[in-house]
Amino acid sequence: METATQFDVKRHDGSSEKLTEDHLRTRVREGALLFEIMDHSGDVKKIWDPAKTIEVDDARRSFDDLTKKGYRAYRTNEKGDQGEQMKTFDASAGRVVFVPQMQGG
C-alpha cells in the first residue's frame, strides 16, 4: 500500500507538524487558514487558527509582507485550484497560494 505524501506545515508558534493533503483539506474545511508560499526551494506551508487573534494578526503581517515583496496571493477552491487574486487579507480565505512575481528575461 502506498503511503500518502506528508508535508511539513509550520505553525504560528514556530513548531511544525507533518500533514497529508487530505489532512490539510480537512483542516481548511474546519476553518484553518493555510498559506502555501512558492519560492526557489519549492513551497512552504503555514497554518493559522483564525479563532485566535494573535494568529490572525501574524497571518495578516505575513500576507502584507509577502505582497509587499511582490508575491501575488490567490484564494483556492475546495479542490485546491487557483481562484481569484486577493489584494487584501481575509482571515476566512481558507487556502491561499502565494506566487512570486515573474521576472522578465
N, C-alpha and C positions, 0 to 999 in steps of 0.2 A: 504494500500500500504506500502511495506517495505521500510524503509529509508536506503540509502546506508551508509556503514561504512565510517566515516571520520577519517583521520589520522592527527595527529599534526605534521606539517612539519616545521622544523627550517630554517630560512633564514640566510644569511651571516651576517646581522646586529644584530642578536640575537633575532629578533622578530620571531613570528611563525604564521602560518595560518592553517586552517582546510581544507583539500582537500580529495575528494573521490579518489578511484582507477582510475576512468575514467578521473578525472581532472589531476591526476599525469601523466597518459599516454599521455594526450593531451599536457601537459607542456613539457614532454620529446620529443614528436614529433615536437614541436615548437622550440626545440633546448636547453632546460634547461638541466643542469647536476644534476642528482639526486643520492645521496648516501643513501643506506639502510644499516645500521650498526647493525648487530646482536650482542646482548650481553646478560648478565644474566637477564636483565629486559624485554627482547623481542627484539624490534628493534627501532632504532632511524632513522628518515628520515631527510635528509638535502638537500636543493636545492640551486643551484647557477645559475647565469646568465652568460654564457660564453662570452657574448659580453662586459662584464665589467672586465677589467684587475684585479682590486683589488679582485673581487670574484674568478677569476680563480686562482690567487696566493693563496688565502685562501684554495680553494679546493685542490690545489697541496700540500700545507702544511698538510692538513688533510689526504690526500692519503698517503703521506710519513710517517706521524706519525703513522697511523694505520698499515701500512705494516711493519714498524719497530717493532711494538708491536706484530707482528706475525699474524695479520689478513691477510687473502687471499682475493683479490679483483677479482670479476667476472663480466664481462660485461654481460648484459642480452639481450635477443632478444625482439622483439615487444610485445610478449605475456608475458614477464617477466620471461621466463625460463632461467635458468643458462646457460651461454655460456662459452666463453674462459676465462682462468685466465689472469689477467692483471699484468704484472711485473712492468710497468711504467705508470705514469699518462698520461691520454689522455682526454683533455677537451671536445672532441667530442664524448665521450663514451656513453652519454645518461644516462642510468640507470645502476648503479654499486652496487652490493651487496658485503658487507664485512662480512666474516665469520671468527670467531676466530679460532685459531689453536686448534685442538682437543688434549686433554690431555690424556695420557695413564693411565691405572688404574690397 
